[in-house]
Amino acid sequence: MSEERQKVLEMLAEGRLTPEQADRLLEALGAAAQGTPRANPEPRPNASGDRPRGAAYRQDGFLAGLTADQLIEMRQHGVNPAFVQEIRGLGLRDISVDQLIELRDHGVNAAYISGMRRLGGADFDVDQLIELRDHGVTPAFIQEMRDLGLTEVSIDQLIELRDNGVDAAYIREMRELHAQEAFRDDAATSVEDTMPVDVHTPVDADVPVEAGPNRVA
C-alpha cells in the first residue's frame, strides 16, 4: 500500500475525513497511479432538464495528477471542484494548487476576478489579486476612482487610498472645498478691482502758496 493511500486511511480512522471523502481521494489516487484520468461522472441535468456537455466536464492532467496531500489540503481549505472549475474556466489554466488555496483563503473568487478584468485589469496576476482583495480594493472602488478622474493610479496607490479611507465621498468634499476657496479668492479680487483709486494731486514747487491765517508767508 502506498504512503498516500495509508495517509488517507489514517485520516478516515481519525475522523478527519468522511467515508465519502476518503473514497473520492482513493479513487483519485488510483487514477493518478494509472496515469489516466477518472471517468467523468454523468453530469446532472440543469433546470431545463438538459445535461451539459463539453469542456466543462472534461478532466485534464491537472486534476488527474493531484496527490493525496494536495487533495487533502485543498479539501481542508474549501477548494471544491466547483471553485477549481470556475477559476480555471477564466483561463487560469497554469494555476497551481498553492495558488488555488491562496485565492480561496483570501476570498478571491471568479466574480471578483471577472469584475477586475472588466476594468481592464486582465494583467493582474494571482499575487496582485490577492493583495488587492486583502486591502478591500474592489472593482466598485476602482470604478469610483476612475469616475472621479483618477485613471492613472497604480496598484500601490489604490491600496494606500483604501487603507487610509480616501473614498469617493472624501474626494468630492475636498474638491468642493477647493472650489469654495477659489470662489472666495476670485470674489475678493473682483472687489479690489472695483475700489476707487485715491488720486493725490502733486504740489508744484514753483507755484506760490497763498498766505492764510494758519499759513507761513
Secondary structure, DSSP 8 states (H G I E B T S, - for coil): --HHHHHHHHHHHTTSS-HHHHHHHHHHHHHHHHTS----------TTS----SGGG---HHHHT--HHHHHHHHHTT--HHHHHHHHHTT-TT--HHHHHHHHHTT--HHHHHHHHHTT-TT--HHHHHHHHHTT--HHHHHHHHHTT--S--HHHHHHHHHTT--HHHHHHHHHHHHHHHHHHHHHHHHHHHS---------TTS-----TTS--
